[in-house]
Amino acid sequence: ISELEPTIVTIFGGDGDLTWRKLMPALFNLHIDGFLPEKFKILSVDMKDIAQEEYNKRHLEGVNKFSRRGKATKKKWKEFEKCITYVQADITNDKSYNNLKNIFNETDKEWDVEASRIFYMAVSPYLIKEIAGHLDNTGIAENSQKHRIVVEKPFGHDLESARELNKVLQGIFSECQIYRIDHYLGKETVQNIMAFRFANALFEPLWNRNFIEQIQINVSEQVGVENRASYYEQAGAVRDMIQNHILQLICLVGMEPPVDLNANSVRDKKLEVLNAIRRFSENDVYVNAVRGQYDKGWIEGQEVKAYRDEDNVDNESLSETFAAVRFYIDNWRWQGVPIYVRTGKRLQEKTSYITIQFKEVPHKIFPSGVRELVDQNLMVISIQPQMGIRIHFEAKKTGLDMRLKPVDMIFNYSDSYKNDPPDAYETLLNDVILGEATLFMRSDQIEEAWSIIMPILDVWASNPPQKFPNYQSGSWGPPEAEALIAHDGFYWHTFT
Ligand code: BG6
């Protein structure tokens, strides 16, 4: 892959958790697979005074712990660590950026080419504007063809702050330089939704309100707040999961076919879905959205604490660790089809899947009693940990009489493909290096997504929950979430 442009990746927050758990293991795996340019450097920028050797050692440990491949071989790590330079710097000071500028200039001279520069903001959100300002002052990111910045979520705290951040960034960079990450979009099974829908003739004709009765999206986790209370206390489940990951899943399921895979063709179609999602009035919020917070309980045989007893969580915290919402897309394709989403921490299973439930057949020729179960046709798109697609339908059971029994047609990634799927961050970093923006969020998408959830956040903020905590760890959330869907005559499908 020698024709890849020489590239310098600068990571602000180079000694932080994200770099340790995700970015270094992902870059290392790209190195193993030969996807990094021949001329390649990582500048890890952080406050701490750490010797290069110590930094490399710590990140080798990170790779060994978090890489999907397990332990690094000595040979590959030795090759890779040569690319890494740790730069101790105060990122609030212009001098540090002049120092970076010198490194860039020297490297360009040494390589005899103007390298691409990628600036990865793996820092607290409040530092992003500051760093962007310094990049602007020193002019080290001004070539719109060669320089890119990568911004992690959360992108703003609400619609207003997201608009403000977009404004600041767009005042400095052109939109095509800004890569806003939503790591769900890098997941193999999430990318497969487009492949499945638009590379097959079989399903798309059924993909609309005439045949689909309801859609469910479940993104449940067993972990609690872990060591992220300071962020999560301010965020809660709607900001953390629905504003970004889950609305993106709705876009992929709901979008019209784009004409091609260019970043803007795809993002335009997703934006249309976001535009069409019904906005909630205050009363709609009460009817369509449920919040929860976990109490103590049991996960996989281990007793776990209530959210309010976790480290750094206020013991009267009102942050939601669970949310269930009924959305509608108001357009020709989806009018009247409810989309139920459910996400939360400390739930019974870690599992993410999308269920498409088809309508009943128009006329039933099989008398009641010949079906053992009353399931309708379902399509289950499993995102993780299962990866694949399952179609659930009725078939005749063997025997002399006409009895029906639901069966499954199953596609599993692991049965069909030998290669280990790349981690989402490998895919996304590879795309940033290639300058391929399809899997990243455009400014208008981010703002639309915020505008959809703002009514929920506002109504909840001004009406404290009556009873928190309201679900046990290890359950499927509060009873109100069951009631939300039962009201329409449905129930949450559960697949692990
Ligand atoms: C992150 C959220 O974006 O996604 C976390 O901030 C959550 O709270 C995580 O745990 C889930 O990601 P994944 O890839 O494990 O589903």
Boltz pocket constraint, residues with backbone or C-beta under 6 A from the ligand:
constraints:
  - pocket:
      binder: B
      contacts: [[A, 221], [A, 240]]
      max_distance: 6.0
